[in-house]
Amino acid sequence: MSVVPRAHSEPLLRNDETMRYRPLGRTGLSVSALSFGCMRLGEDQERNTALISRAVDLGINYFETTRRYCRGQCQQRTAPGLAGRTAGVIVSGKEGIDANQTAYLFRREIERQLDILGLSHFKFFQVGWFSWAKMPHLLKRGGVLDALRQARDEGLVQHIGFTGHDTPEHFVACIETGLFDSITVPYNLINRSYEPTIARAGELGVGVVAMCPVAGGVLACESSRLREALHMDLPTTEMALRFVLANPHVSTACSGMNAPEQLEQNARTVKEFDPEREADFGALCEGLDRLRAELGDRFCTGCRYCMPCPQGVDIPRYMGLYRNWRAFGLEESVRRQLAAVPAEKRRERCNACGACREACPNDLDVPTILKAFDALEGGDGNGAAEAIG
C-alpha cells in the first residue's frame, strides 16, 4: 500500500444547479445535503453503476460504504459507478471493533477496502457499530486508534468518524473526547432520540450524518396526521427529508437509495428546500411533540425492561409500531411490518402473563397494547386507550 502525501486533498465535487451543500463540521469540507447510503444496492450491477453515476451527476459527493453491507458485496457494487470520478467525492469506509481487534488487523481492513473501491485514500473512515463500552478497545495500546492515527499520518485516512446505536448520552460522551470528526446516527420524523446528541455535535464542530431519514422506508407511506402537524401538504418522504435538513446541526441526510425514482425525487426535494427561508425547526419539533403527547404521559421509552418475554414476543418491536400507528398515523406501513414479524416473535404468542406489565417503568399495560393491533389485523382493538392513558 503506497503512502499518500498528507497534503493530498482534492476539491470536492459541487453542482449548485442540482444540489445544496452544507459544512461537514470543522473539517472545512462542503458536503452535499443529500448523501448516498450504499447498503441497499441490489444484485443488478448495471443498475447500480448507472444509479451511482447519476448521483455524482446530480452533485452528491458523499457515499457511505462498508465491506459488511450487501452480504459482503457493498463496495464491489459501489466502485464501478465511481470509476474515474473518485477524486471529488467522499467515499467513507467502515469497520467494527471488539476486544480482539488490533492495530494490525484494522490497518489491513482499511487497505482491503481501499483496494476494493479503487481509492488512494479515505477522506473519512468510520469506527462502525461503536458504543461507549467499546472505548477501551479503541484506546488500548496497539489498538484501533493507533491504526487510524498512523493511517492519517500517512495520508490513507484524512478524517475519523463513528456510527452506532448507543444511548444519546453515551454518544455525547464519545464526541466530547475530541477524537472524532463526524458522527453517523439514525434521525427522522419518528425517531428523534439523538436530537440532543446532534445539537452537541453542532456545538463542538463535529459533522453529523443523519442516516435513515425516511426511517428505512417506514415513511414511504402517506400520513395526514404528519401533514397537519408539520403544516406541509407534501408527500411523507419529502416532509421527512425536509424535517431532517431543517435541523441546522445536520450536515447531510444519508438515504439508502436503490431506484432511480428515489434518487431523482430526493435530489429534487433537497434542491428545492431552503431551510433558512422555509422552515422553523422549533415549530416542526413542537408539531411532532404534540402528536407524541397524544399517547399520554406514559409511553414506551425503549428501555427493553420488558425483555426477554417468556413467550418470545418481540415487545419493543410492537411498541415502536404502536407509536407509528397511533401517534403518526402510518397505518399502511404498520400493517406491512406487522405481517413481516416472524412467527416465533408474534404477538399472538402472548398469554397475558403480566411479566412485561410488572417490569415496565412507565406502567404500560403491554398485553392490552398488543391486543390493540386487532384493529389493523382483524378485530376491534378495544382497550388501547386505557392501556396508555
Protein Blocks (a to p, Z undefined) as FASTA:
>chain_A
ZZddfklccdddddfklpccddehjnopacdfbdcdfklccfblklmmmmmmmmmmnopa
bdcddfkggnhplmmmmmmmmgoplmmpccdddddddfkbcfklmmmmmmmmmmmnopab
dfbdcdehiafklmmmmmpghilklmmmmmmmnopafbdcdddjddfklmmmmmmnopaf
bdcddddfklcklmmmmmmmmmnopacddehklgnolmmpccfklmmmnopacdfklmmm
mmmmmpmkbmbdcdddfbfklmmmmmmmmmmpcfklmpcfklmmmmmmmmmmmnojbdce
hlommpccfklpafklmmmmmmmmmmnopmmlmmmmmmmpcfklcfklpgolommmmmpm
nlpafklmmmmmmmmngpjhpoklmmmZZ
